[in-house]
Structure formats: structure tokens, C-alpha cells
Amino acid sequence: MTSGIGREEAPAAAALLGELLPPELLPLFDASFIRLHLLYDEFILRLVLRVVGETGLEQTLREPGTPTEIATRAGFAGSQALVPLDWMLRLLTARGLLEELSGGAAFRYRSLGPFPTLDPAPVSEEQKRLDESWMPAYTLAETVARDYPAFLRGEVTGEEVLFSPRRLRLWIDYFSNDNGLYVVNNRVGALAVQQWLPRSSGVVLELGGGLGSGALALLERLEAADRLGTIAEYRFTELVPAFLRRGEQALRTRHPELSRMTFASLDMNHPFAEQGVAPGSVSVVYAVNTLHVAHDLDFTLREVLGALEPGGRLIVSECVRPQTRQPIESEFVFNLTETFRSPRLHLPYRPSGGFLTPRQWKGAMEAAGFADISFLPDIVRVQDHAPRFIAAAIGATRPS
């Protein structure tokens, strides 16, 4: 019965978070949100089980093997399938369906018995009954799941699956403040900017602004606090032309009075100065769920550092991985993209693609030259008690 998923666990988890989170964040993470997140996690598990059944992985996993060996036996395209496959194996292990055998250079996996047959549809229906605002996340995940077998076999690329023109509507709905799952990162980031924004007016540069939902949430927060005047100029940037156009339209429609808002393309994987961002010209660099897909995180962080004025702040809102190998359900979708799964690695703070842990973020920012690194909430303390909590803002300062 899907109606029971999270019903008993959510109130206890919310009570625990009530002791760990600052009061300003408590409305975002109430029992209702936690229950909906547990439902979404169950939905992703059921999609993974469906992919396992459609690709013959269940039979393959009867014999132990490393991800590379399993990919070969299943007939997958190792070059692009390995990261998503490894992620699915770790998820199934965390759910008690596989055993993970250590020893040797790589982990080996083996099934613990027949996999359950679990239909994703009842979970989706229960979600729609409880809160329809989460449905863009469900629609995106289910759409991607239909193409997963072809992707794993190398018949299509992740970019073809995710970013064909016919999928644009999915992203418009997903990267929206009306999406109950995605909006949380925007609101956590907005609160962090409100708290960490310098009192004197300055220039805010947003990286990877997408369709504008992060900027909209931020400006709404500052407007309510009567602090819009602390922004001398808001520089909205985005690399994807279709996203940039729609982001500009959304922001100009909502804030026609903000003449000090500019819009431009910017690639965070190339020198900022060559793209119109002069060294030391920015007071705040802001990004929501963006920096983890930088091809070379160290390079991008150093470019951000150079763009900031002395004492300027980098503020990012991210999904923060509790432990290095712990899967996060939204990675089911994003593991298909080359930028997400295959960045340039930097040990120890960038050992793999995807989301980073708190320690990895701190290490990366310190290596780039930042100081005064802080988290909102205190994510290490929160995850010590609530190991599935993943939303946080990270602030860092360019030394004076």
C-alpha cells in the first residue's frame, strides 16, 4: 500500500529536524515535505527496478561482479553506462536488494534473491493526491526511465534523451518554483543570500541561472526584507540560449522595475574575463545547483575568486551528498549527462562526478583560495543525525 509510505517516519524526522535546523528553514522541511520526499525516493527505486527488469540485469546479478564486469555481461556501453550502472547498484544495495562485496580494486555486487515487482504508478498517483506540485519531478524521471535501457546499451546519448527540443517543456516545469521538489534549493539559497549579502550595495553575478527560478526566489526574498536596494546590478547568466531567453522573459515580466538587471551568456568552464566579467568587479557570485557540473571545479572556483572583489562572497545552493558513495535519487536523471558524470577529477575533493559532500566542498573552496567557508544549515551536524538530508547553501569569502 503506497498510502502508508512515510506516514509514520515523516513526523519523527520532522521533529528531529526541528532541533537541528534554524527557525527560518523549518517551514521548508515539515512532516509533509519529508513524506513527499520519501514517496519520491520510492518512485525512483521502482523505476530502477523496472529498468533492471527490462535490461536483464536481474539475471546478470545472480553472479557477483564489479560494475565493469556486470556492464560487459549485460551488453551495456561501458563508456557511458558505467556511472549510471554503478549508481543503480549502490541504490539497490542501500535498499537491501544486493550485497556489496569488498576486496580487490573495486566493489563487487550480487543479488540477495529475486527482486520485488513494484509498479511505480501507484506511487505517482499517491503523490498527485497529496501534492500535485511535485509532478514535474515525477514526469521527468518517468520519461527518462523509458529511454534508460537504450542509453545503457549505447543506442542514444544522455543529451539526446534529456535535451532534445521536444523535452524543453519538461525542464520548464522542473526548474520552476512551482515544482515542490526543486524549489527547496532556490529558497535555501535565497535565505543564505539574504543573511550573507553585504549591507552596502554591490554587483551580484548569477552563474547557470537556467530559467530564472533561482533569481526569482532570491529577489522575492530580498523584496520582502526590503533589501533590493542593496543590489547595484544583478547580472543573470546562462549558457543554454533557450534557457537564457526564457529566464530573461520571466524576470523582466516579474520585475519590470529593475533596470539594473542584465542578461548574458557565460560559460563557467572558460575564463570569465574573456566573457565580459572583469577581475574584482563582483560583490557576490550566486549559483543554484550549478557548480557541481563544472568540468574542472578548481578552475571554475578560481575564476569566481578572481571575479570577486576583496571580501566578496561566493554563495551556492546545492544538493550536498552526506557520504561519498551515498546515492541521491535525483541522480537517476542527471547521471545521463556527460557534464554530471565525467568532470575532471581532483583528489581528494573531486573523486567522482555528481554531487559533493560537505568536506569535499570545503576542500575544493579552500584549495581555490577561499576563506570563511560556512554552511546553511550546519549541514555536517544535521547529516550526523539525519543522514538523508541533502539541502544546503555554502558561503565562502575572497580574502581581503
N, C-alpha and C positions, 0 to 999 in steps of 0.2 A: 504493500500500500504506500503510494508516494505521499499521501496526505500526512503521514507521520514523520517524514524526513525532516530532521532538525527541530521538531516541535519541542522536544524535551531538552535538547542540547543548547538551543539558542538562548533561552532565558539565563541559564547558568553562565554561558560565555559572555553575555552582555553584562551580567553582574560583575564578572571578573574584570572586564574592560572598564567598567565604571570606577574601579580602583586604580587603574593604570593610566588612563588617558586624561589629558587636560579637559576641563569642562567644555571648552569650545568645540571639541571634537565628538563629544558624547552623542549629540543628535544624529551624527552620521552613522554611528555603529551601534544602533539599538538592536533589540532582540529580533525585530522584523527584518532588518538588513542581514543579520547573521543567518537567520533561517533561509532567506532567499539565496544567500551565497552558498550555503550547504546544498540547496537544491541545484544550483548551477554546477557545483562540483560533481554531484551525482549525475547530472545530464552529460557532462564531459566524459565521465567514466563509461557511461552506457554507449556513447558514440565511439569511444576507443574499443570497447568490446565488439561493437558492430564492425569496425574496421578489421579487428583481429579475425573475426569470422569470415569476412569477405576476402581476406588475403591468404587464408590458410595458415595463419600464424599459430593457431592453437595446436595444430598437429606438429608444426615445427618446434614448438616449445616443449614438447614431451621429452626431448633430449637436451641436456644442458649445452649452452654455448655462449660465447661472447656476442655483443651486438653485431660485430662484423661477421661472425660465423652464422648467426641467425639470419642476417640480411642476405648472405650468399645462398643459404639453404632455401629461403623463401623466394628467391629470384628478384630481390629488390635492387634498385640502382644505388649502389653503395655511396656514391659521391654526394647525393642529395638526400638519401633516405636514412643515413646513419644517425644523424642528430634526432630527427623525429622518432625513429625507432627506439633509440636509447631512452628518450623521454617516456615513451609509452611503457617500456619495460620497467622503468623506475616507478611510474604511477601504479602499474599493476602489482608491483612488489609492495608499495606502500599500502595498497588495499588488500594485501594478504592473498593474492592470487598466484604470485610467483615467489620462488625463493631466490635470493641473491647469494651466490657462492663466491667468496673472496679467495684470493690466492692467484699468483701469476700477475701478469702486467695489466689485465683487465678483468672487470667483474663478469661473472657468468650467471646465466639465468635459466631456470627450469620451472615448469608449471607444477603446482601442487595438487592438481586434479582437474577435472572438467570445469570449464568456465561457465558461469551462470548465463542464462539467456535473459537479458534485461532490455526491455523496449524503452527507448528514450522518449517516446511520445507522451506517456502519462506524466512524466516529469515536466515536460513543456506545458502540458495542459494545466497542471497544478500551479506552475509559475504564472501562467496567464490569469488564473483565477485569483491568485493572491496579489499580484502586482504586474500589470501588463507592461510597465515601463522597462522591464528587463528583457523584453522580447527581441530587441535588436541584437543582443549578445547571443541569444539562442539561434536566431535566424542565421547569423554569420557562421556560427560553429557548425550548424547542421548543413549549411551549404558547402562549407569546406570539407566536411566529413564525406560527402558524396564523391568528391574528387580525390580523397586520400589514397585509395588503392592505386589509381592511375599515377599519382605523384610518386608513391613509394616504388612503383615499377619503372619510373623514369619516363613515362609517356607524356607527361606535362610538367612544366616548371611551376614552382610556387607562385611566381609572379603572374603566370598565366591564370592560375587558379584564383588568385586574390585580386588582381588589379586590371583585369580586362574591363573595357568600358561598361559592359553590362552589369558589373559588380559595384559601380560607383554608388548606387543608391544604398547598398549595404553599409558602406563606410560613412555616408552622410548620416544614416540613422545610428550607427555605432558610436562615432566620435561626436556625440551630442550630449548636452546637459540634460536632455530628456531620457537618456539611457541610464537607468538606475544603477547599473554596474559601473559604467565608465565615469560618471560624474563625480564619484568619490575622489579620484585623484585630482580632478580640477578644483574641488572645494578644499581639499587639504593644502594644495599648492597656493590657493588664493589666501587662505588663512596665514600661511607662512610668510607670504609677501607682505601682508598687512602688518604682521608682527616685526618683520626684519627689514622693511623698506626704510631707507634713511629719511629723516624728518625733512631735510632740505630737498628741494626739487631736483630731479635728475632725469637721465635718459634710461628707459627700460628697453632692452633688446630681447624679444622672444624668439627662440630657436624652435623650428619644427612646429609652428603654430597650427598646422593642419587646417581644419575647417573653422577654426576660431573659437571653439567652445572653451578652451582654457583661458583665453583672453577675456571672453565674455564673463566667465565666472569671477575672474580677478577684478575686472572693472566694476562688476556688480558689488563685490565685497568692499572695494575702496570707496565706491559711491555711498554705500550705506554707512560707512565710517567717516564720511565727509573728508576723504583723503585723496580724491582725484587730483587735487591741486598740487600734490607732491610729485606728479609726473610731468616733467617739462616736455617730454616727447616719448611716445610709445612706438617702437619700431617692430612691426609684425613681420616675421619672415617665415617662408615655407618653400620647400624645393619643388613639390609637385604642382605644376601650373593649375590644374583643375581645382586642387585644394586651396591654393592661394587666391584664386578668383572668388571662390565661394566664401572663404574666410573674410576677405575684404568686404564682400557684399553684406555678410551677416553683421560685421562690426560697424560698418557705415550706417546700416539700417537702424541698429540699436543705439548707436552713439553718434548721431549726425553732428552733435555739438563739439566733438573732439577733433578740431582742426589740426592738432599736434600729433596725429596718428599717421604713420607712413607704412607702406606695404612694399615688400621686395622679395625677390628670390635670394636664398642664401643656402649654400651647401656647406654643412659643418665639417665636411671632410677635406675642404680646401682652405687656403689661407684667407682669413677674414678681411685683411687689409686690401686684398685684390678684389673684394666684393663690396667695397664701399664702407667698411667698418674700420675707422681709423683707430690706431692704438690709443688706449687710455681715454676713449670717448664715451664710455658707457658706465652708468652707475650701478645698474642691475642687469644681469643676464638671467632670463627665466626660461624654463623648459619643462613641459609635462610629458612624461613617458617618451622621451626623445633621445637623451644622451646614451642610453644603453644600446642603441643601434648605430652609434658612431663606429666607423670602420676601425679607426685607431683612436681609442678613447684617450690615450695620453696626448696625442696630437691635438685633438679637439679641446681637451681641457686646457692645454697650454695656449691655444688660440683664444679661448674665453678669458683666460687670465690676462693675456695681452690686451684684449679689448676693454677690460675694466680699468677704471681709474683707480689709483691707490685708495684702499679702503672700500672699494666697490664689492658687491656681493653677487655670487652665483647662487641661485635658488632653483632647485629642481624638485619636482614631484614625481615619484617613481613607485612601481611595484618593487618591493625590496625582498629578496629571497631570504628566508630565515636561515637555511643551511645550504652549503654549496651544491649538493646533489638533490635537494628537495624540489620536486616538480610543482609548478604553479599552473593551474588549469587553463588560463588564457594562452599559455604557450602551445597548446594544441593547435591553435590557429597560426600563431606567429612563427612557429618553428618551420613553416613552409618557406619563409622569406630568406634569401641569401644574406641580407644585411643583419638579420636577427641571429642566425645560427653560425655565421662564419666571419666574425670580426678578426682583426689582428690581435693575437694573444699576448698578454703581458703577465708573467708570473710574478708575484702570487695574486695580484688583484684582478687579473682578467684571465682566469684559467680556461674559460669556455665562453660561448655566446650566451645570449639571453640576459635575464635579469641578474643583478649583482646583490651580494649580501651587504649588510652594514659595514663589516670590516673591509670588504673589497672597495666599497665607495670611499671610505675614509682613506684607504691606502692609495687609491688612484688620485684622489684630490691632493693629498699630501705630496705624492711623487711629482705632481704638476706644479707645485709651489704654493698651493692654497694653505690658509691657516684658519683657525677658529671654526672647525667643522662641527656642525650641530645637526640634530635630527628633531623633527616634529611629527609625531610624538617621540619620546625617548624609545626608539624602536628596539634597541638591544634589550632593555628592561621589559618591554611589552612582549617581545618574542620569547624571552626566557619563561614567561608564564602562559603565553598564548601563541604557541609555535606555528599557527597557521595565519597569523596576522601579517599583512604584507604592504599596507599603505603607509607611506611616509614622505615627508618633504626633507630635503637635505640642503643645508646652507653652508657656504664657505666664503672666505674673505680673501681678497688680494691684499697682501701685507702693504702697509703704507711705506 
